[in-house]
Amino acid sequence: MKRRGLSSTQSDKLFEQIYDYLLERIRRGEWKEHEKLPSVRALALEFNVHRLTVFKAYQLLKQNQKVYVKDKSGYYVQPGLGLSLETRNDPIISAYVQESHLSEIHQVQATYQFSKALLDPNLLPNLYFSEYVKKVFDLYPKVLGTYSTTQGDQELREALCQYFHKHFHFYLTADELLVSAGSQEAIDLVARALINPRDVVFLERPTYSPAIDVFRRQGAQIVPIEIDEHGYDLDQVEQFMQLHKPRLFYLNPTYQNPTGYTVPAEQRKRLVELAAQYHCLLVEDDPYRDMYFGEKPPLPLFSYDTSGAVIYIRSFSKYIAPGLSIAIIACRPSIMKVLIKAKSLSDSGTPLLNQKIFLHYFFSERMQQHLEKLRIALSIRRDLMEEEFSVTDWEWVSPQGGFTLWMKLPQTVPMDALLSKSMEHSITFVPGLICDPLRESKSWIRVCFSYLNEQQLREGARKLISVCNMLQQ
Ligand SMILES: Cc1ncc(COP(=O)(O)O)c(C=O)c1O
């Protein structure tokens, strides 16, 4: 497949980001009714963009009656747009909100759930779980009567320090690890602790869609970084770092959700150097690392970090024990301090019982053997799905790990109709649009092969193809 660099459409869409940004500031009351807004020239200088880009943002604001123009004087805030602004009537904001709501398709009950990036529960050694639960109650009889510390169980953090050191050459102390209730919570903590409104955040394009929502909610200005099967265009990343001075870059460089792409080792090293040079934190989300189908993936970015530029998030909930919801954040003490503070505002620590069960289960011989079986089962499911979809003219890059196929459908396929018709046939998938910070990837879909069994995968894939064919006739 072709490499996707910065497309002209992408730079065109900068004006939408400026639109969002200006509207957000108006909504927050930073400019009052009838107050004059900054000139096109001043904003172009502030954002380092062409004046025409700012002009287009203003034109759209005018068209949507958010601002009005006084001849030869400039743009003024339209009255009645304060914090109570009803976003439903706003074409751009409402489009975004509705697309985010599409992630609610996870809630839809369907026979063929291709939307869930979860493991088939039948692939876990369910029968053995109770042994570990009993062991935990024997070892820690007061476990149910105790809170964890906010940072997480000391015994677990020490065991994980050794594990990270042995497998990934992390040099850490237990004080540099925090146990969170899954990586979703970890992303949220990072955003709440480190991002202020208007901070620039780099997100991969496409990316894990809840991350877009979390950083947007925080008021971040989002700059997309294209990812493809070869990784990033690092010259462009450097240029963007110089230009936008980002606070952080959230990335999922190993069997990325949704694409399955993996950033090569040499890029990881350079990216860490760039981050240190431009004072940009790298937030490395790494939930699929153990799910490789051939060679092991390159080391995490965190392994290359000597300056404290990387915050490493490692969820164990995807394939160890989803029901325990355990993830780890590794980072240097100055950042750890603010993360602990942020976590203490939302809970009193990740449940201790979950942490202790995870500790004994994860480090058991049985779990490590089980991972090998999981990899084989998942690679068989990937092969099977690729075989089913090989009869179509859909395009994808075969993932070497992870849970997802990221497929490009012909442009003639009406995506909204495909989603609704598929749901009628009890099939769900994730439309690529919700994974795209620019909300443009209309022809892409994410299909997970991890959740259904082999027979359901085959049936579901065939049904999905036939729904799609029906729509194209
Ligand atoms: C890249 C990525 N980050 C975070 C998460 C959330 O993981 P958790 O279940 O640990 O909260 C997911 C789940 O799909 C994911 O794919």
The ligand as an SDF file (V2000), in Angstrom:
LIG
                    3D

 16 16  0  0  0  0  0  0  0  0999 V2000
   -4.3970    1.3430   22.3960 C   0  0  0  0  0  0  0  0  0  0  0  0
   -5.3150    1.0920   23.5470 C   0  0  0  0  0  0  0  0  0  0  0  0
   -5.1430    1.7990   24.6780 N   0  0  0  0  0  0  0  0  0  0  0  0
   -5.9260    1.6100   25.7260 C   0  0  0  0  0  0  0  0  0  0  0  0
   -6.9510    0.6880   25.7220 C   0  0  0  0  0  0  0  0  0  0  0  0
   -7.7840    0.5060   26.9500 C   0  0  0  0  0  0  0  0  0  0  0  0
   -7.2870   -0.5870   27.6480 O   0  0  0  0  0  0  0  0  0  0  0  0
   -7.7500   -0.9890   29.1070 P   0  0  0  0  0  0  0  0  0  0  0  0
   -8.7390   -2.0780   28.9520 O   0  0  0  0  0  0  0  0  0  0  0  0
   -6.5120   -1.4330   29.8120 O   0  0  0  0  0  0  0  0  0  0  0  0
   -8.3190    0.2360   29.7540 O   0  0  0  0  0  0  0  0  0  0  0  0
   -7.1820   -0.0620   24.5680 C   0  0  0  0  0  0  0  0  0  0  0  0
   -8.2990   -0.9910   24.4880 C   0  0  0  0  0  0  0  0  0  0  0  0
   -8.7820   -1.3370   23.4330 O   0  0  0  0  0  0  0  0  0  0  0  0
   -6.3330    0.1370   23.4600 C   0  0  0  0  0  0  0  0  0  0  0  0
   -6.4840   -0.5670   22.3340 O   0  0  0  0  0  0  0  0  0  0  0  0
  1  2  1  0
  2  3  1  0
  2 15  2  0
  3  4  2  0
  4  5  1  0
  5  6  1  0
  5 12  2  0
  6  7  1  0
  7  8  1  0
  8  9  2  0
  8 10  1  0
  8 11  1  0
 12 13  1  0
 12 15  1  0
 13 14  2  0
 15 16  1  0
M  END
$$$$
